[in-house]
Amino acid sequence: MRILLTNDDGIEAEGLECLERIARMLSDDVWVCAPQTEQSGKGRGITLTEPLRVNQIAEKRFAVTGTPTDCVVLAVNDLMSERPDLVLSGVNRGHNVGEDCSYSGTVAGALQGMAFGIR
């Protein structure tokens, strides 16, 4: 199973590290594509007015100067050789409850996977 991970707290976030450890228990084909810096509260926003920059940190691990939605779109359309079977987003620093979900970058990453028809 090919798994794509993203978040909104940035590539160095502890929550992403935790999620990656868990994902690696399920699969040996884990990809990480996350924002270079904090992108909380960006919702499903995409970057339109400036170029996105992708920094390959390691094999199957990328930092992007964009939103979680940008990260999932780039990973699925350009970085991964084959589509993922599963997109996971998080683990969020803070709470995503109630109205917060509508502008959560963490939720947006998962929603973009769903928009592509990925679980």
C-alpha positions in Angstrom: 0.0 0.0 0.0 1.3 3.4 -1.0 0.6 6.1 1.6 1.0 9.9 1.2 1.3 12.0 4.4 0.9 15.8 4.7 0.0 18.3 7.4 -0.4 22.0 8.0 2.2 22.5 10.8 5.2 22.1 8.5 7.7 19.4 7.5 9.5 19.4 10.9 6.3 19.1 13.1 6.3 16.5 15.8 2.8 15.4 14.8 4.0 14.6 11.2 6.9 12.6 12.6 4.5 10.6 14.8 2.1 9.9 11.9 5.1 8.8 9.7 6.2 6.3 12.3 2.7 4.8 12.5 2.3 4.8 8.7 5.6 2.9 8.3 4.1 0.2 10.5 1.5 -0.3 7.8 3.6 0.1 4.7 7.1 0.3 3.4 6.0 2.8 0.7 5.4 6.0 2.6 5.7 9.4 1.0 5.8 12.7 2.8 4.9 16.0 1.1 4.3 18.8 3.6 4.6 22.6 3.8 8.0 24.0 4.4 6.5 26.3 7.1 3.4 26.6 9.2 0.2 26.8 7.1 -2.5 26.5 9.7 -5.8 28.1 8.9 -5.3 28.1 5.1 -8.2 25.8 4.5 -8.3 24.4 1.0 -6.3 27.3 -0.4 -3.9 26.9 -3.3 -1.0 29.0 -4.3 -1.7 30.9 -7.5 0.3 34.1 -7.5 3.8 32.9 -6.9 5.9 29.9 -7.9 5.9 26.8 -5.6 9.3 25.6 -4.6 9.9 21.9 -3.8 12.8 20.8 -1.7 13.5 17.1 -1.7 14.8 16.4 1.8 15.2 12.7 1.4 13.9 9.8 -0.7 10.1 10.2 -0.8 10.2 13.2 1.5 9.5 16.7 0.2 9.0 20.2 1.6 6.8 22.7 -0.4 6.5 26.4 -0.1 2.7 26.1 -0.2 -0.4 24.9 1.5 -1.3 21.3 2.4 -3.6 21.3 -0.7 -0.7 22.4 -2.8 1.4 19.5 -1.3 -1.2 16.8 -2.1 -1.7 18.1 -5.6 2.0 18.3 -6.3 2.7 14.9 -4.8 -0.1 13.1 -6.7 0.4 14.9 -10.0 4.1 15.4 -10.2 6.3 13.8 -7.5 4.9 10.3 -7.0 5.4 7.7 -9.8 2.1 6.2 -9.0 -1.0 7.5 -7.1 -1.2 6.8 -3.4 -3.7 4.3 -2.0 -4.2 6.4 1.1 -3.7 10.1 2.0 -3.3 10.9 5.7 -3.0 14.4 7.1 -1.8 15.4 10.6 -1.3 14.9 13.4 -2.5 18.4 14.0 -1.0 20.6 16.7 -4.1 21.9 18.4 -7.8 21.0 18.0 -9.8 20.7 14.8 -13.4 20.7 16.1 -16.6 22.4 15.1 -16.1 25.5 12.9 -12.3 25.1 13.0 -12.7 22.2 10.5 -13.8 24.6 7.7 -10.5 26.4 7.6 -8.1 23.7 8.9 -5.2 23.0 6.6 -4.9 19.6 8.2 -8.5 18.8 7.2 -7.9 20.3 3.7 -5.0 17.9 3.0 -7.2 14.9 3.6 -10.1 16.5 1.6 -7.8 17.0 -1.4 -7.0 13.3 -1.3 -10.7 12.6 -1.4 -11.2 15.1 -4.3 -8.7 12.9 -6.2 -10.8 9.8 -5.3 -8.2 8.5 -2.9 -9.2 7.1 0.5 
